Amino acid sequence: MTRPEPAGGTLGAAPPTRTRLSDGRELLYFDDHRPKQRNAVDTRGLKTVEGESELRFNELLDEWVVIASHRQERTHLPSVADCPLCPSVSTATEVPSDDYDVVVFENRFSSLPGATRQMRDEGRGTRVAGGRCEVICFSSDHDATFSALSRERLRTIGRALVDRTRELGAMPYVEYVLCFENRGEDIGVTLTHPHGQIYAYPYLPAKIEKTFATAAKYRRDGGGCLVCHLNQREIELEQRVVTRSDSFVAYVPFAARWPFEVRICPLTHVPDLVAMATEEVVELLEMQGRVLGALDSVFGDEVPYVAGLIQAPVRQFRDVAHMYVEVFSPRRAEGKLKHLAGSESAAGAFINDVAPEKAAVILAQALTSDSDSREREVEDG
């Protein structure tokens, strides 16, 4: 099958508009249409946040841990009037503009400061954390939600994610790029404006390494692509499928850890966003939005969740990596959360209170109900 043009060159002809905040951090505007004139400047006179993260190696678990004590001072749940992600040319915010479509900027309280300099190696036990953390704002509307964004806006977000995946992945000391969104105070969100984050790690996170090492072993044993196999199995069984199209399938994993957990997978084997065709990126984000909307419909409010784009590492496992989106919520019932208590935190042994098959049925019904409601609105209109 001939693949369409990769998204890296087609999601938008115009590059982002680049500028700098008053402390030197980079800010990029991604516009839905033609690039807009950006004359406003950041007049806050910010000083660089003091503090340098460390990478410390946990010998028992064979994994790196980031120590970022300077983040204790980061902004925590400000009022709407003081939201640093809303656009403004008259008050102190991170976006000195009257408005914006999608904007990306370096996180002022980065967990991984120092992407522009080479890491110095201080031995296996400790080293200075190079890397980069960025914030991506999905809309200037403080009350917007990802699930309600237009297709046009999702295209712009897709263009931004492709751009950042490609550019951050080209840095010589970056090993992995993770694009994700956290929503809800129960997840630990400190800013309620609709936004995600992009982390460029100088190491391969343990969960990611294990995921793709397992995929590599499956291929060595003659099984081909593990994610392709799982996709096909779920489609054939139909028990846990939430929704699907010609290009994507969304299902609750057979051994889901969380009460409501969905894996959204391309049916074509692709390692990352950069390798995908334009319309595939948009369709992936649309399916993600529908799944998130179904989650809200199940409980009738804005459900806390994490949505993470799991894509190929920069240098390792690229031949076996099959990208997917992982969405999960700790909400297990009305007013009840799944906490990582003794078994999960002490032993790493997850116990799920909701059968994956039941969760799939609940989400599929909610998604169908949402779709019917939208069709009725169009007919009434």
N, C-alpha and C positions, 0 to 999 in steps of 0.2 A: 504494500500500500504506500503510495506517495504521500509524504507528509506535507501539509501546507507550509507557507513561509513561517519561520520561527518568530515568536513574539518580540524577541529582542530588537528587531529592526522594523516592526510594523505597528506596534501599539500606539504610536504617535510620532509624527514627523518632527515636531518641535521638541528640542531638549528642554529640561527644566530651566527656569530662571533662577540663577544662583546669586546669593548675597551673603552678608555676614552680620551676625549680631554683635553687640557692642563689646563682648568679651572674646570675639574672634571665632565663635562657633559658626559652622556653615548652616545656611537655611536655603531650602530649595522649594520653589513654587511649581506645582504641576497643575496646569489649567485645563479645563474641560475642552476649551476651544483654542483659539489663538492665544499666545502668551500675552498677558496684560502688562501694562506699564507699571513698574514698581518703583516709585520715587521715595516712599517713606523710608526712614532709617531708624534704627534702634538708638534712642537717645538716653537709655537708662544708665550708661556708664558702668556696666557690670564689671566686677572683678572676677577673675577665674576662680572657680571653687577650689579651695585648698583640699588636698587629699589625694592619695595615690593608692589604687587598689593593689592587692597582692594575690597571687595564685599560690595556694598551699596544697601540697599533695597529701592525700589521705592514703597512707600505705595499706591500711586494712581493707579499704574498699577499692583501691587501685583507681582513684579518680581525683580530679582537681576540684578545689573549692575556692571561690572568690571571696576574699575579705575586703569589704568596701565600707569601712566605718564612716566615711565622710557622707554617706547617703542618709545618715540619721537626721540631717538638717534639711532634707528635701521637703518641698511643699506637700502638705497633707490636707486633703479634703477642704479646699477653700470654698468660699461662697461663690455663687454664680457671678456676682459682680467682680470678684477678684480672680476669676478663672484665667490662668496664664496661657491657655490654648485658644481662647477667643481672640479674634482679630481686633486690633485697636491702634490708632496713631496718637491717641491722647492719654492713655493710661499704660501702665507697665505690664505688657504681656510679651510672650515669646514670639508673637507674629505681628510685627509693626506694619499693618495694612488695614485698609477699610474693610476688606473682604478677601476670601480665598476659596478655592475649590478643594485642592489637596495640597498639603504642605508637609515637608519633611525637614527636621532639623536635629542637630546633635543634642543629645540629652545633657542638660546642664549638670545633673547629678548622675553622671554615667557610672555604671558598675564596672566598666572596662575602659577607663580613660587611656589615651596614648596611642591611638591607631596611627598617628602621623609620625611616630618615632619607632625605632627598632627596639624590641624587648631586650633587656639584658638578662642573661641567664645566670641565676644565682644558685644553681644546683637543682636537683630533683625535688628537694623539699620545699623551696620557696623561689618564686621569681616575680618580677614586676609584671602586672597584667597589662599587656598591650591589647588593643581591640577597639571597638567602637560601638556605642549604643545610640540609636536614633529613635525619634518619635515621629510617627506618621499620623497626621490628623485627617480624618476622613471627610470632614465637613466643617464649615465655619459655624454651623447651627449647633448650639450647645446641647439641644435636646434631640438631635438626630440619633438614629440607631442604624447599625450596619444592615440589618434585615430590611430596612425601608429605603435604602439608597437606590437611586435610579440606575438603569443599565449604563447610561452615559457616565455617571460618577464611578461605577465599578470599573469601567474601562480606564478611567484616569488613575484609579487606585492600582489597577493591574499594571499600568505603565510605570507607575512609581515603584512598585515592588520588583518588577523586572529590572528597572534601572539600578535600584539599590543592591539587588542580589548580584548583578553583574559587576558593579563598581566595587562594592565591598569585597566580593570574592576575589578580585584582582589584586588586592593588597597582599604583599608577600608574606605577612605573618598572620593572616586570617585563615583559619581552618574550616570554619563553619558559619553559615549565615542562617539565622532563624527569624522568620517573620511571624508575629503573633499578636493577638488581641486578648487582653484581660478585661472583663466587665463585671462590675459589682463589688461593693464593699466586702462581701463575704469571700471574695477571691483575694482581696487585699489591694484593690485599686485605690490610688491616692488622688486621682483626678477623674472626674466624672464626664468630662467632655469626650465625645466619641473619637477614640484614637487607638492606634496599635503601636507596636514597637518593633524595631529591627536590631538584633544583636549580632555583631560580627565577633565571634570567639577566636582567641588565639590558640585554642585547643579543641579537640573533638569531645563534646559532652558525653558522659558515660552512657546515657540512655540511647543517644544517637549511634554511638559506636557499637553498642550491643545489637541494636536493630539491624544495622547493615552488615555486621559480622555474621549474624544469623542468616541474612539473605545470601551472603557469599558462601556460607557452608551449604545451604540448600542447593545452590547452583553447582557447587563442586560435587555434590552427591548425585547430580544428574537430574535435579528437579526443575531446572529453568528458573524463571523469575518467581519468587515467593509471593509477592503482592499480586501478580497476575493470576497465580493459582488461587489465592484467597478470594480475589474478585470473582473469578469464574465459579468457585464453589458456592459463594453466597448468592449469586444470580440463579444458579441451578436449584438451590434449596428454597430460596424465596422467604425463608422464615424470619430473617433479620434485615431484609432490605427495606429501607425507609423511602427511597426514591431512586430513579435511574433515568438515564437518557441514552442516546446512541453513543455518547462519548464519556459519560461518567456514571458511577454508581455510588450511592451513599448507604451504608449499612451499619448496624450495631455489631461490633466484633463479637465473635463467639465467646471469648473470655474477657469481656469488657471489665475494666477495673471500677469504672464510675457508674452511678445509677443511670445516667443518661449520657451515653458516649457514642459518637458517630465518626466513622472513617469515610471520608469522601475521596474517591480514587479515580484518576483517569483510566480508561480502559486501554489506552495506548501506553506502551512502556516509555515513559519520559523521566529523566533524572531530576529536572528542576523547572522553574517557571521560564527561564531563558530559552529552554528547548521547546516550549509549547507554542502553538499557533495563536494568533491574536484572539480569535473567537473562542478558542478553548480556554484561555485565561479568563475571559469575561464569563463564560458559561460556568467555570469552576466557582468563581466568586458569587455568581447568581445562585448556584446550588447551595453554597455555604450560607448565603443570606436566607434562603428558604428554610434550611434546617434550623437556623437560629430563630427565625420567626416561629417555627413550629414549637420550639422549646418554650418560648414566651406564651404561646397559646395554651400549652398544656397546663400552666399554672396561673395564667391570667395576669402576669406581671412581668417585669424585666428580670429574667432569671440570670443569676451569676454564671459566667462561663469562661473557659479558656478556648481559644481557637488558634492552633499552631500549624504552620505550613512546614511539613517535614520533607525536606528536599536533600539532594545529594551533597555530601561534603565537598569542599573545594578540590581536594587532591586525592582522597581515598574513596574506594567503593563506588566510583562513578559508573562502572560497568554493570553493577548489580542493583544500584539504587533505583527505586520506583517511587516517585514523589506522591504525597497524599496530604490531605488536610485532616487534622485530628481535632474534633470538637468534643468537649465534655463539660458537664456541670456537676457540682457537688450536691445539688438539690435532689433529695430522694423522695420527698413528699411535701405536702403543703406545710410550710413553717419548719421543715426539718432538713438538716444538712448532713451530708456524709463527711465526717471528720477523719483525718488521718490519725487515728488513735494508736493504741499499743501494737496491735498486729501489723498495721501498715508502717508505722514510724519506727518501731523497734526491730521488726523482722523483715520489713519490706514485703509482707504477705497481705495482699489486698483481699478484702471480703466485701462483696457487692450485695446490697440488699434488694436489688431489682433484677429479675431475670432478663437477660439481653433480649430474648424473644418478646417478652411483654413490653419492654421499653420500645422496641422497634414498632410494634403494633400501635402503641400510644402515639409515637411521633408521626408515623405514616398517616394515621387518622387525623391528627392535628394539621398536618401539611395538606391533606386533601380538603379538609374543612376550610383552611385559609384560601386555597385555590378557588374553591366554589364561591366563597364570599367575594373575592376579587372579580370573578366573572359576573356575579350579580350586580356589583357596583358599576361595571362597564356597561351592562345592559340597561341599568336604571339611568345611567348618565346619557 
